[in-house]
């Protein structure tokens, strides 16, 4: 089975061809940081209000370390336990994409924050910004939850692995990053920072696929070992997501505390609850909040890249298509 100890190397016949399909789809979404033009944003930065500049500063500080944390968990806890060569192909590709995201955020900092001391402070956000430190501590606790577990020998080992995977898919990539993306698209709805938004579109697509693969793994394990995901685990997942919402709400209070016109903290809280409910539904669990999405700009974006936010599939960027961009193919 998928979580049996060991590293199966046999790719033919494939036991999990849908994982290989995920890998092939990810390859189609290849992009490079050099394609993102951030210099057009420099004029916009001068137009921002003090509250908006604070929002951008905090957002960039979170981006500076967020994907590095995800990559660390991928290497330390996930790759060695997915006993499927097809699955490990995808995880290898995901690790590459996390590296591209880190490079994108590095470029973002170099462009937006010319002062070297300010950039250093941004990279140390997990140490000196309480709202970001709280999110990082949440992540580190779940990274540490697997400890020195080298093999999934017992039922409890497998449960621990599933909880870690669900945390990073539903809470970190599926909530923390989705919250961050919402701030970017809010600014774009105001006609600001289109360079940041264009790069975020590509990161957004990658993160959506990371989450989809992780949920594929969860579904596969549940089909093979249905006794693992019992009511106790379901309650742990609810508590995990509730804590993630609280962490991200604190972050929203930090970003928006100066009074950003058009985006109150209450709306961000409602949006986070809405997203948390969608993650529960993806796991076959009942929603906790029943909150509607209050951010109309997330539904009314005029680019098709965002359609996968609502679990519709689209690929707006592919390599090897003769320089054209496809807005219709499913990824």
Secondary structure by P-SEA (a helix, b strand, c coil): ccccccccccccccccaaaaaaaaaaaaacccccccccccaaaaaaaccaaaaaaaaaaaaaaccaaaaaaaaaacccccccccaaaaaaaaaaaaaaaaaaaaaaaaaaaacccaaaaaaaaacccccaaaaaaaaaaaaaaaccccccccccaaaaaaaaaaaaaaaccccccaaaaaaaaaaaaaaaccaaaaaaaaaaaaaaaaaaaaaaaaaaaaaaaaccccccaaaaaaaaaaaaaaaaaaaaaaaaaaccccccccaaaaaaaaaaaaaaaaaaaccccccccccccccccccccccccccccbbbbcccccccccccccccc
